[in-house]
């Protein structure tokens, strides 16, 4: 039985055969066998069908090796047999070419499908058997985040298994110690309690020395002082007897000493050799001398630096930079001598003369130098300006400027300076001469307009600017519109408002197509507001309203500008003109009525709304604004009559809702529910009707079961209303139906996917039920669906322990950096860590990102109540009142509370701050 020879012995193994593969072995392979990091059986880019065909061919060739010349495997082009001797004619060649074209066409038709199938099979194969490099790709990407210290902290790879195996095989050896060592070690840690014979004889532990000998500490101190005095004498000056150490400045001198390393010294030597080569080969090269002198200065050799730059002055006497560098490196007295030599070689150098003026400390000497300089350079504007600035007497300055404009007639600055010093009539003459001398200067025209404005001639300003634009265009000096607007802004900064307005009116329409005027002017006005040029923006809006009086968007922007930067009178006047030109613009009427109401003029607001009714008889907004004025003035009967008329005239869902809210505010719940039911018959899909009805039944009538039925019907009629689902879940939670609450929220998330508010409610329900693990699992699912939601990230952060909150906040900022909720959360984290300034900065950043988020203001005000001053708290209130926020979870719950109807923004802010403090 064992002697039988198997049939596969001596035959070659099949392709990819691995011994023992059936019992789990993979064989012994090397890198050269399997290629670059591939498992056994990786076929590379070959498809399964190609490999099968190759294997079948090889198998048949191995099995039937004698059929090498079989007809089945012959090349069809190699014709043998019957037609082997026939001639190959043109017809045969044409037939072969046709069949080849057919084969090529058929192959192209199958090529796309075949390649797509091969790519799909290869991708599936790569997915099932990825390369080792692909398996560790995510770990390799994480290596980019580690720093050098973490990289060095990675332990070296060692054969710990073999080491432990060898250690375990070695038996432990114990060597017994002699008893003397053990006894000595024991006695070493013990104390001696007996007195030996010598101590008993000499009297305890007393010294054997002479007891009359005492230590004299006074003599020791005197000796120490003497030694210290000798050391100080060694550093004294033997000639004058004065110490060479400055008692006041020696520490400063020590700090100024620069200790150079060997590398720096070597670099200085190399640079010195290089610069020596430069100034030797080209001694007339001034920058080389300057660089060589500065190198010696850096090296701490000022004497050598002065010597080098002195040689440079000799070699390059016509270069002003060399002389200025030499003056800088020398003392003041030497610098004066150097500059005196410099002006002999370069009498036309303005820089040298101005440097000589700076070196003089006496004002008379400075004037003398400047006058000497003007003798050599009479046409230098810098010298004339410096000379005029030296004069304290305006008459002397006027004389100098008169001479200056004669010698430098093309300097606009000198003409304008002379005009400023002259009287009104003389200034007009000066500017007229200047305009004739320099016809292309717009600064002279603007100065003339400002001169007239300063002297109260407002009617001439417009003509001057208009003539300036025309004259400059004729002279070829054309300024574009942006440059004129910049000049207008500059005039505004110089308190020349009329000139600014005249420039805007004359030039704001230059070079603009008619269809682009409105958009361009709005952009210009916004840009001026950003630059804090309010008068320029006001002039642009005024010109735009003159051209487009019927555009309500321009009136709105102008009204917002007056509201922010103007007075109440200017805003009222603008709104009156606005409603005269745009009577159908409801927002303009409402703005006027609101301003009257905020000013306490209720009757004025009523009058404006009456005019608005006549212009817009069926306007819902005007009806509701009139109701708001009456209700907040506690005229409830008038408000009720207005709402009744509005229901008959307009009859919109908001009018019905306001009617129900008024009855709810007056605690007339029966009439409120009746209005709600009637409104639901007209508008069954208006979700706010259902909200009011459920809240009245729950809180006012204390019928939670009926309220739950109402909310259940509501979510069927309005399944896309997230607020209704949340109200239903909160009611079920208060009723103790926790399981039903979870089911309700899950159904809501199914109907309204990717809604962060529903996830937040689910997380909070688990948190209130002390089910922290379920809450964390819920946050993980929520982040998968809403990764950029600030409210979800806030819940995630506060579910973590305090040490981990900072890291989670960093992750949150990466996902939603500009979310006001998450920015407020980061500010709260800084607050808990007592980083007061950082917290305040982050609160300010939150309200800048979204001023409409009321919760950010509430948290900020609560923070300032604990850590801020009265001024800082007033700043928060002022910014909140200016922003008038309307959104925010806590803000809306406070602002829409029936008890808080009619309260102003400041009061709501304080109430909201108390609420967020309670829920913290």
C-alpha positions in Angstrom: 0.0 0.0 0.0 2.8 2.4 0.9 4.9 1.3 -2.1 2.5 2.6 -4.7 3.7 5.6 -6.6 1.3 8.5 -6.8 0.4 9.7 -10.3 1.3 13.4 -9.6 4.9 12.6 -8.5 7.4 14.1 -10.8 4.9 16.3 -12.5 5.0 20.2 -12.4 2.7 21.8 -9.9 -0.4 23.7 -11.1 -0.4 27.5 -11.3 -0.4 29.3 -7.9 -0.3 25.9 -6.0 0.5 26.3 -2.3 1.3 23.2 -0.3 -1.1 22.7 2.6 -3.5 25.4 1.5 -6.4 23.2 2.3 -5.5 22.9 6.0 -4.8 26.6 6.4 -1.1 26.9 5.5 0.0 29.7 3.2 3.4 28.3 2.4 6.9 29.9 2.7 7.3 32.8 0.3 9.8 35.6 0.0 9.6 39.1 -1.3 10.9 38.1 -4.7 8.1 35.5 -4.9 5.1 37.7 -4.1 6.2 41.1 -5.3 5.7 44.4 -3.6 3.5 43.8 -0.5 0.9 41.5 -2.1 -0.7 38.4 -0.8 -0.4 35.0 -2.5 -2.7 34.9 -5.4 -2.6 38.6 -6.3 -2.9 38.6 -10.1 -2.1 42.3 -10.6 -3.9 44.0 -13.4 -5.1 40.7 -15.1 -8.8 39.9 -15.0 -10.3 36.6 -13.8 -11.3 35.7 -17.3 -7.9 36.4 -18.7 -6.2 34.2 -16.1 -8.6 31.4 -16.7 -8.0 31.5 -20.4 -4.2 31.5 -19.9 -4.4 28.6 -17.4 -6.6 26.6 -19.8 -4.2 27.1 -22.6 -1.2 26.1 -20.5 -3.0 23.1 -19.1 -3.9 21.8 -22.5 -0.4 22.5 -23.8 1.0 20.6 -20.9 -1.4 17.7 -21.2 -1.1 17.3 -24.9 2.4 18.4 -25.6 2.5 16.3 -28.8 -0.2 18.3 -30.5 2.1 21.2 -31.0 1.4 21.1 -34.8 -2.4 20.5 -34.4 -4.5 22.3 -37.0 -6.5 23.9 -34.2 -3.5 25.9 -33.0 -2.2 26.9 -36.4 -2.0 30.6 -37.4 -4.9 31.2 -39.9 -2.6 33.5 -41.9 -0.2 30.6 -42.4 -2.2 28.8 -45.0 -1.1 25.2 -45.5 -2.8 22.2 -47.0 -5.1 22.6 -50.0 -4.3 26.3 -50.8 -0.7 26.4 -49.7 0.6 26.4 -53.2 -2.0 28.9 -54.6 -0.8 32.4 -55.6 -1.7 35.3 -53.2 -3.5 37.7 -55.5 -5.0 41.2 -55.0 -8.5 39.7 -54.4 -7.0 37.7 -51.5 -5.3 40.8 -50.1 -8.5 42.8 -50.4 -10.5 40.1 -48.7 -8.0 39.9 -45.8 -8.1 43.7 -45.4 -11.9 43.6 -45.3 -12.0 40.8 -42.7 -9.3 42.7 -40.7 -11.5 45.8 -40.7 -14.5 43.8 -39.6 -12.5 42.2 -36.7 -11.2 45.6 -35.7 -14.7 47.1 -35.7 -16.1 44.2 -33.7 -13.3 44.5 -31.2 -13.9 48.2 -30.8 -17.6 47.6 -30.2 -16.8 45.1 -27.4 -13.8 47.1 -26.0 -15.7 49.5 -23.8 -17.8 46.9 -22.2 -14.9 44.5 -21.8 -12.7 47.2 -20.2 -15.5 48.4 -17.9 -16.1 44.7 -16.8 -12.4 44.3 -16.2 -12.1 47.5 -14.2 -15.1 46.4 -12.1 -13.6 43.0 -11.4 -10.3 44.5 -10.5 -11.9 47.0 -8.1 -13.9 44.2 -6.5 -10.8 42.1 -6.2 -8.8 45.0 -4.7 -11.7 45.6 -2.2 -11.7 42.0 -1.1 -7.9 41.6 -1.0 -6.3 45.1 -0.4 -2.6 45.6 -0.4 -0.7 45.9 2.8 0.1 49.5 2.0 -3.6 50.2 1.5 -4.5 48.6 4.9 -2.1 50.9 6.7 -2.9 54.0 4.7 -5.1 55.6 7.4 -2.3 55.0 10.0 0.3 56.6 7.7 -1.9 59.7 7.2 -2.0 60.1 11.0 1.8 60.3 11.0 1.5 63.8 9.5 0.0 65.1 12.7 2.8 64.1 15.1 5.7 66.4 15.9 9.3 65.6 16.3 9.2 65.0 20.0 6.4 62.4 19.6 8.4 60.7 16.8 11.5 60.5 19.0 9.4 59.0 21.8 8.4 56.0 19.7 10.2 53.0 21.2 12.6 51.0 19.1 11.5 47.7 17.8 13.1 44.8 19.7 12.7 41.1 19.9 11.0 41.2 23.3 9.4 37.8 22.8 12.8 36.1 22.3 14.3 38.1 25.1 11.6 37.1 27.5 11.9 33.5 26.4 15.6 33.5 27.1 15.1 35.2 30.4 12.6 32.6 31.5 14.9 29.7 30.5 17.7 31.0 32.8 17.2 29.8 36.3 17.5 32.2 39.2 20.6 31.9 41.2 20.9 32.7 44.9 24.3 33.1 46.7 24.3 32.9 50.5 26.0 35.8 52.4 28.1 35.4 55.5 26.6 36.4 58.8 29.2 39.2 59.4 27.9 41.2 56.5 24.3 40.9 57.8 25.4 41.9 61.3 27.3 44.9 60.0 24.4 46.0 57.9 22.1 45.7 60.9 24.4 47.7 63.2 24.9 50.5 60.7 21.2 51.7 61.0 21.2 51.7 64.9 22.1 54.4 67.3 24.7 54.2 70.0 23.1 55.0 73.4 26.2 54.4 75.7 29.2 56.7 76.5 32.6 55.2 76.0 35.5 55.4 78.5 37.2 58.4 76.9 34.0 60.5 77.0 33.4 59.5 80.6 36.9 60.5 81.5 36.8 63.9 79.7 33.4 64.8 80.7 30.8 63.8 78.2 31.4 65.1 74.6 33.4 68.2 75.6 36.4 69.2 73.4 39.9 68.4 74.5 41.2 71.9 73.3 41.9 74.9 75.4 38.6 76.3 76.6 39.9 79.9 76.8 40.2 80.1 73.0 37.0 81.9 71.6 36.0 82.6 67.9 36.2 86.4 67.2 33.6 87.1 64.5 34.4 90.8 64.4 37.9 90.2 63.2 36.6 87.8 60.6 34.2 90.5 59.3 37.0 93.1 59.2 39.2 90.7 57.3 36.5 90.1 54.7 36.0 93.9 54.3 39.7 94.4 53.8 39.9 91.7 51.1 36.8 93.2 49.3 38.4 96.7 49.4 41.6 95.4 47.8 39.6 93.8 45.0 37.8 97.1 44.4 41.0 99.1 44.4 42.4 96.9 41.7 39.7 98.2 39.2 40.2 101.9 40.2 41.9 104.4 37.9 45.4 105.1 39.1 45.5 108.6 37.6 42.3 110.3 38.6 41.4 108.0 41.5 37.9 107.6 40.1 36.4 104.2 39.6 36.0 103.0 36.0 32.7 101.3 36.8 29.6 103.5 36.1 27.4 102.8 39.2 24.2 103.7 37.3 24.8 102.3 33.8 27.0 99.2 34.3 24.0 96.8 34.0 23.0 98.5 30.8 26.5 98.2 29.5 26.6 94.5 30.3 23.3 93.9 28.5 24.6 95.7 25.4 27.6 93.4 25.1 26.9 90.9 22.3 28.6 87.6 22.8 29.3 86.2 19.3 29.5 82.6 18.6 32.3 80.9 16.5 29.8 80.7 13.6 29.1 84.4 13.6 32.8 85.3 13.9 33.5 83.1 10.9 30.7 84.7 8.9 32.1 88.2 9.7 35.5 87.1 8.5 34.1 85.8 5.2 32.1 88.9 4.7 35.1 91.1 5.5 37.2 89.3 2.9 34.4 89.6 0.3 33.9 93.3 0.9 37.6 94.0 0.9 37.7 92.4 -2.5 34.8 94.6 -3.7 36.3 97.9 -2.6 39.8 96.9 -3.8 38.7 95.9 -7.3 36.2 98.8 -7.7 37.1 101.6 -5.3 34.5 103.9 -6.8 31.7 101.6 -5.8 30.0 103.5 -2.9 27.6 100.7 -1.7 30.7 98.5 -1.1 32.3 101.1 1.2 29.0 101.5 3.1 28.5 97.8 3.5 32.2 97.4 4.7 31.7 100.1 7.3 28.4 98.6 8.6 30.1 95.2 8.8 32.7 96.6 11.1 30.0 98.4 13.1 28.1 95.1 13.6 31.4 93.4 14.5 31.8 95.9 17.4 34.6 97.9 15.9 33.4 101.4 15.5 36.8 103.0 15.1 37.6 100.7 12.2 34.2 101.4 10.7 34.9 105.2 10.8 38.2 104.6 9.1 36.7 102.5 6.3 33.9 105.0 5.6 36.5 107.9 5.7 38.4 106.1 2.9 35.1 105.7 1.1 34.5 109.5 1.3 37.9 110.0 -0.3 37.2 107.5 -3.1 33.6 108.5 -3.8 33.3 112.2 -3.0 30.3 112.7 -5.3 28.1 110.1 -3.6 25.8 111.6 -0.9 25.1 108.2 0.8 28.7 107.7 1.7 28.9 111.2 3.4 25.6 110.5 5.3 26.9 107.2 6.5 30.1 108.8 7.7 28.2 111.4 9.6 26.0 108.7 11.2 29.0 106.7 12.4 30.8 109.7 13.9 30.0 112.0 16.8 28.0 115.1 16.4 30.9 117.5 16.2 32.8 115.3 13.8 29.7 114.8 11.8 29.3 118.6 11.3 32.9 118.7 9.9 32.2 115.8 7.6 29.0 117.4 6.3 30.8 120.7 5.8 33.3 118.8 3.5 30.4 117.0 1.9 28.6 120.2 0.8 31.8 121.4 -0.8 31.7 118.4 -3.1 27.9 118.1 -3.4 26.4 121.6 -2.9 23.2 120.4 -4.7 22.4 117.5 -2.3 19.2 118.2 -0.4 19.7 115.2 1.9 23.1 116.5 3.1 21.8 119.9 3.9 18.8 118.5 5.8 21.1 116.2 7.8 23.2 119.3 8.6 20.1 121.0 9.9 19.2 118.1 12.1 22.7 118.1 13.7 22.2 121.7 14.8 20.6 122.1 18.2 20.1 125.9 18.1 17.2 127.1 16.1 19.1 130.1 14.8 21.9 127.9 13.6 19.3 125.7 11.8 17.8 128.7 10.1 21.3 129.9 9.0 22.0 126.5 7.5 18.7 126.4 5.7 19.2 129.8 4.2 22.7 128.8 3.1 21.2 125.7 1.5 18.5 127.8 -0.3 21.3 129.9 -1.8 22.7 126.7 -3.5 19.3 125.0 -4.2 16.6 127.7 -4.6 14.2 125.3 -6.3 14.0 122.6 -3.6 10.5 122.2 -2.1 11.8 120.3 0.9 14.2 123.0 1.9 11.5 125.7 1.5 9.0 123.7 3.5 11.6 123.1 6.3 12.5 126.8 6.3 8.8 127.8 6.6 8.2 125.4 9.4 11.1 126.9 11.3 9.4 130.3 11.3 7.3 131.1 14.3 6.0 134.4 13.1 3.3 134.1 10.4 4.5 137.2 8.6 8.0 135.9 8.3 6.6 132.6 7.0 4.4 134.6 4.5 7.5 136.4 3.2 9.4 133.1 2.7 6.4 131.5 0.9 6.0 134.5 -1.4 9.7 134.1 -2.4 9.2 130.3 -2.6 6.3 130.4 -5.1 8.4 132.7 -7.3 11.3 130.3 -7.4 9.2 127.1 -7.4 6.0 128.1 -9.2 4.9 124.5 -9.9 4.7 123.4 -6.3 1.0 123.1 -5.3 1.9 122.7 -1.5 3.7 126.0 -1.4 0.8 127.8 -3.1 -1.8 126.3 -0.7 0.4 127.1 2.3 0.7 130.7 1.2 -3.1 130.9 0.7 -3.8 129.6 4.2 -1.6 132.4 5.7 -3.2 135.2 3.7 -6.5 137.0 4.3 -9.6 136.1 2.5 -9.2 138.5 -0.4 -5.4 137.9 -0.7 -6.0 134.2 -0.5 -8.4 134.4 -3.5 -5.8 136.3 -5.5 -3.1 133.7 -4.6 -5.3 130.8 -5.6 -6.3 132.5 -8.9 -2.6 133.0 -9.7 -1.9 129.4 -8.7 -4.7 128.1 -10.8 -3.3 130.1 -13.8 0.2 128.8 -13.1 -0.8 125.2 -12.6 -4.0 124.6 -14.6 -4.0 120.8 -14.1 -4.1 120.9 -10.3 -7.5 119.9 -8.7 -6.2 120.6 -5.2 -6.2 124.4 -5.9 -9.9 124.2 -7.0 -10.9 122.3 -3.9 -8.9 124.7 -1.8 -10.8 127.6 -3.4 -14.1 125.9 -2.6 -13.1 125.3 1.0 -12.1 129.0 1.3 -15.5 130.1 0.2 -17.2 127.6 2.6 -15.1 128.9 5.5 -16.2 132.5 4.7 -19.9 131.5 4.4 -20.3 131.7 0.6 -22.2 128.5 0.2 -23.8 129.4 -3.1 -20.5 129.8 -4.9 -19.1 126.4 -3.9 -21.3 124.5 -6.4 -20.2 126.7 -9.3 -16.5 126.4 -8.3 -16.6 122.5 -8.3 -18.6 122.3 -11.5 -16.2 124.7 -13.2 -13.2 122.7 -11.8 -14.5 119.5 -13.3 -15.0 121.1 -16.7 -11.7 123.0 -16.7 -9.7 120.0 -15.7 -11.2 117.9 -18.4 -10.4 120.5 -21.0 -6.8 120.8 -19.7 -6.3 117.0 -20.0 -6.2 116.3 -16.2 -9.0 113.9 -15.9 -9.6 112.3 -12.5 -11.8 109.3 -12.3 -14.9 109.1 -10.1 -13.1 107.1 -7.3 -10.4 109.8 -6.9 -13.1 112.5 -6.7 -14.9 110.5 -4.0 -11.7 110.2 -2.0 -11.2 113.9 -2.2 -14.8 114.3 -1.0 -14.1 112.1 2.0 -10.9 114.1 2.7 -12.9 117.3 2.7 -15.4 115.7 5.1 -12.5 114.9 7.5 -11.4 118.5 7.2 -14.9 119.6 8.2 -15.7 121.0 4.8 -19.1 119.3 4.4 -20.5 121.6 1.7 -17.5 121.1 -0.5 -17.8 117.4 0.0 -21.4 117.4 -1.1 -20.6 119.6 -4.1 -17.9 117.2 -5.2 -20.3 114.3 -4.9 -23.0 116.0 -6.9 -20.6 117.0 -9.6 -18.6 113.8 -10.0 -20.6 110.8 -8.8 -22.1 110.1 -12.2 -18.8 110.3 -14.2 -18.1 107.3 -16.4 -21.1 105.2 -15.4 -23.7 103.7 -17.7 -27.3 104.6 -17.0 -28.3 101.0 -16.1 -25.5 100.7 -13.6 -26.0 104.0 -11.8 -28.2 102.7 -8.9 -26.1 99.6 -8.0 -22.8 101.6 -8.3 -24.0 104.4 -6.1 -25.3 102.0 -3.5 -21.9 100.3 -3.4 -20.2 103.7 -3.1 -22.4 104.8 -0.2 -21.7 101.5 1.6 -18.0 101.9 1.1 -18.2 105.5 2.5 -20.1 104.2 5.6 -17.4 101.6 6.1 -14.8 104.4 6.0 -16.9 106.4 8.5 -17.5 109.1 5.9 -21.1 109.7 6.8 -21.6 113.0 5.1 -20.2 111.6 1.8 -22.6 108.7 2.0 -25.5 111.0 2.8 -24.6 113.1 -0.2 -24.5 110.0 -2.5 -28.0 108.9 -1.2 -29.4 112.4 -1.7 -28.1 112.5 -5.3 -29.4 109.0 -6.0 -32.9 109.9 -4.6 -32.9 112.9 -6.8 -32.3 110.7 -9.9 -34.5 107.8 -8.7 -37.2 109.2 -6.4 -39.4 106.2 -6.8 -36.9 103.5 -5.6 -38.0 102.5 -2.1 -34.7 100.5 -1.6 -32.7 103.7 -1.8 -35.1 105.4 0.6 -34.7 102.5 3.0 -30.9 102.6 2.9 -31.0 106.4 3.5 -33.4 105.9 6.4 -31.2 103.3 8.0 -28.2 105.7 7.6 -30.2 108.5 9.3 -31.3 106.2 12.0 -27.8 105.1 12.8 -25.9 108.3 12.4 -28.5 111.1 12.1 -30.9 112.8 14.4 -34.6 112.1 15.0 -35.6 115.2 13.1 -33.6 114.3 10.0 -35.0 110.8 10.0 -38.6 112.1 10.3 -38.0 114.6 7.5 -36.5 111.9 5.3 -39.4 109.4 5.9 -42.0 112.1 5.2 -40.4 112.7 1.8 -40.0 108.9 1.2 -43.7 108.2 1.7 -44.6 111.1 -0.5 -42.6 109.6 -3.4 -43.3 105.9 -2.5 -46.8 105.7 -0.9 -47.1 102.0 -1.6 -43.9 101.2 0.3 -45.3 99.8 3.6 -41.9 99.5 5.2 -41.4 103.3 5.0 -44.7 104.0 6.7 -44.0 101.4 9.4 -40.5 102.9 10.0 -42.1 106.4 10.5 -44.7 105.1 12.8 -42.2 103.1 14.8 -39.9 106.1 15.3 -42.9 108.1 16.5 -43.9 105.4 18.9 -40.3 104.9 20.3 -40.2 108.6 20.9 -43.4 108.4 23.0 -45.6 110.2 20.4 -48.4 107.6 20.2 -50.8 110.0 18.5 -48.2 110.8 15.9 -47.8 107.1 15.2 -51.6 106.8 14.8 -51.7 109.6 12.4 -48.9 108.1 10.2 -50.7 104.7 10.2 -54.0 106.4 9.2 -52.3 107.9 6.2 -50.8 104.5 5.5 -54.3 103.0 5.6 -55.5 105.4 3.0 -52.5 104.7 0.7 -52.6 100.9 1.4 -56.2 99.9 2.4 -55.7 96.1 2.7 -52.2 95.9 3.9 -51.7 93.2 6.6 -48.5 94.8 7.9 -50.1 98.2 8.5 -53.1 96.6 10.2 -50.9 94.7 12.6 -48.7 97.7 13.2 -51.8 99.7 14.2 -52.9 96.9 16.5 -49.5 96.7 18.1 -49.5 100.5 18.8 -52.9 100.2 20.5 -52.2 97.1 22.5 -48.9 98.3 23.8 -50.5 101.6 24.7 -53.0 99.4 26.7 -55.9 100.5 24.4 -57.2 96.9 24.2 -60.7 97.7 23.0 -59.4 99.8 20.1 -57.0 97.0 19.2 -59.8 94.5 19.3 -62.0 96.6 17.0 -59.0 97.0 14.6 -58.5 93.3 14.5 -62.1 92.6 13.9 -62.0 95.1 11.0 -58.8 93.5 9.8 -60.3 90.0 9.8 -63.2 91.2 7.6 -60.9 93.3 5.3 -57.7 91.3 5.1 -58.4 88.0 6.8 -54.9 86.6 6.6 -53.7 83.9 8.9 -51.5 86.4 10.8 -54.4 88.6 11.5 -56.4 85.7 13.0 -53.3 84.7 15.0 -52.8 88.2 16.4 -56.5 88.3 17.3 -56.1 85.1 19.3 -53.0 86.3 20.9 -54.7 89.5 22.0 -57.5 87.5 23.7 -54.9 85.3 25.3 -53.0 88.3 26.6 -56.3 89.6 28.1 -56.8 86.0 29.6 -60.0 85.5 27.7 -59.2 81.9 26.9 -62.6 80.9 25.7 -62.7 83.6 23.0 -59.1 82.8 22.1 -59.9 79.1 21.5 -63.0 80.1 19.5 -60.9 82.3 17.2 -58.3 79.6 16.9 -60.9 77.0 15.9 -62.4 79.4 13.3 -58.9 80.1 12.0 -58.1 76.4 11.7 -61.2 76.0 9.5 -59.8 78.6 7.1 -56.0 77.7 7.5 -55.7 74.1 8.8 -52.0 73.9 7.9 -50.9 77.1 9.8 -48.8 75.6 12.6 -48.9 78.6 14.9 -52.7 78.1 15.4 -52.0 74.6 16.7 -49.2 75.9 18.9 -51.3 78.5 20.6 -54.2 76.1 21.1 -52.0 73.4 22.7 -50.2 75.9 24.9 -53.5 77.5 26.1 -54.9 74.0 26.9 -51.7 72.9 28.7 -50.6 76.0 30.7 -53.8 78.1 31.1 -56.5 75.5 31.3 -54.3 72.8 32.8 -55.6 70.1 30.5 -52.5 68.2 29.4 -54.4 65.3 27.9 -56.4 67.5 25.7 -53.3 69.5 24.8 -51.6 66.2 23.8 -54.5 65.3 21.5 -54.2 68.8 20.0 -50.5 68.4 19.3 -51.1 64.9 17.9 -53.6 66.3 15.4 -51.2 69.1 14.7 -48.3 67.0 13.7 -50.6 65.1 11.3 -51.8 68.4 9.7 -48.3 70.0 9.8 -45.7 67.2 9.7 -42.9 69.5 8.6 -43.3 71.8 11.6 -40.4 71.0 13.9 -41.7 73.2 16.7 -44.9 71.2 16.9 -43.0 67.9 17.3 -40.8 69.5 20.0 -43.8 70.8 21.9 -45.5 67.3 21.7 -42.3 65.6 23.0 -41.9 68.1 25.9 -45.5 67.6 26.9 -45.2 63.9 26.9 -42.0 64.1 28.9 -43.8 66.3 31.5 -46.6 63.7 31.7 -44.0 61.0 32.4 -44.4 59.2 29.1 -40.7 58.8 28.4 -41.0 55.9 26.0 -43.6 57.8 24.0 -41.4 60.8 24.0 -38.5 58.9 22.4 -40.9 57.4 19.8 -42.3 60.8 18.9 -38.9 62.3 18.4 -37.7 59.4 16.3 -40.8 59.7 14.1 -40.1 63.5 13.8 -36.5 62.8 12.7 -37.8 60.3 10.1 -40.2 62.9 8.7 -37.7 65.8 9.0 -34.2 64.4 8.5 -31.1 66.4 9.2 -32.9 68.7 11.7 -30.5 69.6 14.5 -33.2 70.8 16.9 -34.9 67.4 17.0 -31.5 65.7 17.8 -30.9 68.3 20.6 -34.2 67.6 22.2 -33.5 63.8 22.1 -30.1 64.3 23.7 -31.5 66.5 26.4 -34.3 64.1 27.2 -31.7 61.3 27.8 -29.6 63.7 29.9 -32.5 64.7 32.1 -33.3 61.0 32.5 -29.7 60.5 33.8 -29.0 58.2 30.9 -25.6 59.6 30.0 -24.5 56.7 27.9 -27.6 56.9 25.7 -27.1 60.6 25.4 -23.5 60.2 24.2 -24.6 57.6 21.7 -27.3 60.0 20.5 -24.7 62.7 20.0 -22.6 60.4 17.9 -25.6 59.7 15.5 -26.5 63.4 15.5 -23.0 64.5 14.4 -23.1 62.0 11.6 -26.3 63.6 10.3 -25.6 67.2 11.2 -21.8 67.6 11.4 -21.9 71.4 11.3 -24.6 72.2 13.8 -23.4 74.4 16.7 -26.3 73.4 19.0 -25.4 69.7 18.7 -21.7 70.4 19.3 -22.6 72.4 22.4 -24.4 69.4 23.8 -21.4 67.2 22.9 -19.0 69.5 24.7 -21.0 69.7 27.9 -21.6 66.0 28.0 -17.8 65.5 28.3 -15.9 65.7 31.6 -14.3 69.1 32.2 -10.7 68.1 31.2 -12.0 66.9 27.8 -14.2 69.9 26.9 -11.4 72.0 25.5 -10.4 69.3 23.0 -14.0 68.8 21.9 -14.4 72.6 21.5 -11.4 72.5 19.1 -13.1 69.8 17.1 -16.3 71.9 17.0 -14.5 75.0 15.8 -13.0 73.1 12.9 -16.5 72.0 11.8 -18.4 75.2 12.4 -16.0 78.1 13.0 -18.5 80.9 12.3 -21.5 79.5 14.2 -22.5 82.0 16.9 -23.8 79.2 19.2 -20.4 77.3 19.3 -18.5 80.6 19.6 -20.6 81.5 22.7 -20.0 78.0 24.0 -16.2 78.5 23.7 -16.6 81.8 25.6 -18.5 80.0 28.3 -15.6 77.5 28.6 -13.1 80.3 29.0 -15.4 81.8 31.6 -15.4 78.6 33.7 -11.6 78.6 33.5 -11.4 82.2 34.8 -9.9 83.5 31.6 -11.9 86.7 31.8 -10.4 88.7 28.9 -10.5 85.7 26.5 -14.1 85.0 27.4 -15.1 88.7 26.8 -13.3 88.7 23.4 -15.1 85.5 22.4 -18.5 86.9 23.5 -17.8 90.0 21.3 -16.9 87.7 18.4 -20.2 85.8 18.8 -22.4 88.9 18.6 -20.3 90.2 15.6 -20.9 87.0 13.7 -24.7 87.0 14.2 -26.2 90.1 15.9 -29.7 88.5 15.6 -28.8 85.8 18.1 -30.2 86.9 21.4 -28.8 84.1 23.5 -25.2 85.4 22.8 -26.2 88.8 24.3 -27.8 87.1 27.3 -24.7 85.0 28.1 -22.5 88.1 27.6 -24.6 90.3 29.9 -24.7 87.5 32.5 -20.9 87.3 32.3 -20.5 91.1 32.7 -22.8 91.0 35.7 -20.2 88.9 37.5 -16.9 90.1 36.1 -17.5 93.5 34.3 -18.0 97.1 35.3 -21.1 99.2 34.9 -19.7 100.7 31.7 -19.2 97.3 30.2 -22.7 96.2 31.1 -24.1 99.3 29.5 -22.1 98.6 26.4 -23.7 95.1 26.1 -27.2 96.7 26.6 -26.5 99.3 24.0 -25.3 96.8 21.4 -28.3 94.6 22.1 -30.8 97.4 21.7 -29.1 98.5 18.5 -29.2 94.9 17.1 -32.8 94.1 18.2 -32.2 90.3 18.2 -35.2 88.0 17.4 -33.7 84.5 17.4 -32.2 82.2 20.0 -33.7 79.4 22.0 -33.8 81.1 25.3 -34.4 84.6 23.8 -37.6 83.5 22.0 -39.0 81.7 25.0 -38.7 84.9 27.0 -39.7 87.4 24.4 -42.8 85.4 23.3 -44.0 84.7 26.8 -47.4 86.3 27.4 -46.2 87.9 30.6 -43.5 89.8 28.7 -45.6 91.2 25.9 -44.8 94.9 25.5 -41.5 94.9 27.2 -38.5 96.5 25.5 -35.3 94.9 24.4 -33.3 95.9 27.5 -35.9 94.3 29.8 -36.0 91.1 27.8 -32.2 90.9 27.8 -32.1 91.1 31.6 -34.9 88.4 32.0 -33.1 86.2 29.5 -29.8 86.6 31.4 -31.6 85.4 34.5 -33.0 82.4 32.7 -29.7 81.3 31.2 -28.1 81.5 34.6 -30.8 79.3 36.1 -30.4 76.7 33.3 -26.6 76.7 33.4 
